[in-house]
Amino acid sequence: MQMIKRLLRYYHVELVLAIVMMLVALAYTFEPSQLVSAIARKTALASAGLVFYYVSRYLKVGVIDWDEEWRKKYAIAILFYTAIVFAFG
């Protein structure tokens, strides 16, 4: 429950962007001009990637105490992994 509160507190803009852009992407998928759809898909994927990164980091590491070195490295590794998955997905 605390994770959901933190997610809504820190990533509310990304959640709204992901939902809106996904709806735009679905609405314009079958149109001849695919530019709007491509931009919406990429924005939705980027927003969803940030949300997924936060959820996975919170579940695996917990609240990050930025004084501990291994937690910083682990959080950055999860961020890179998420970026690669969503960039090529």
C-alpha angles and dihedrals in degrees: 000000000000090000091055091050091050091046092053091044099050104024104035092118092052092048092052092045092049093051096043095044092046089054090048090049092051092046094052100037095105097042121109093236103067097176096095090046093049093050091047092049093050092047091047091049092048092049092045089048092056092048092047090048092053094047094047093045092049092049095046103034104016122210105351117239097203091206092073112082099208092055091055092050093046092049091050091048091053090048092053092045091051092047092052094047094049094041094055096031 
